[in-house]
Amino acid sequence: MATSAPEPVQQPTVSLPPLPGASGAPAADEPTIGKLVADATSQLSSIVRNEIALAKTEVSVDVKKIGKGGAFLAVAAVTAVFSLIYLLHSLAWVFMALGLPGWAGYGIVFLLLIITAAVFGLLGKNALAKVQGKPERTIASTKETIETVKAAGR
């Protein structure tokens, strides 16, 4: 009995459609790499511009608060200077009159000016305490944008 070699089994053939762009040219409905890069650059540029605009808006609000607080402090400083003049004038009357009631009026004016300076000083301090000093929303938005870009790249 002679044994012959087994016949090879024929494999089924599958025909696949050509891949888009396999011929070297992009498919009509697919953007080119250059177009994708241009779009990404444009979008990134737009994001950066928007972040800068948001930062400018936040900083301008803080600048207004600083201006208001500075004005209150300026009023407090001017009032304190005038109160010093009255204190010195009252002290002169004390030495001149040695207890005559003339200086008492100047002492009362001095106390009123000190109270005014204290009120405006506190108003200025409170106004400046409200200033955050950094654009919180811009920082949060930028961090969110970075996380979104990182997630899209994965």
Buried (B, 14 or more C-beta within 10 A) or exposed (E): EEEEEEEEEEEEEEEEEEEEEEEEEEEEEEEEEEEEEEEEEEEEEEBEEEBEEBBEEBBEEBEEBBEBBEBBBEBBEEBBEBBBEBBEBBBEBBEEEEEEEEBBEBBEBBBEBBEBBEBBBEBBEEBBEEBEEEBEEBBEBBEEBEEEEEEEEE
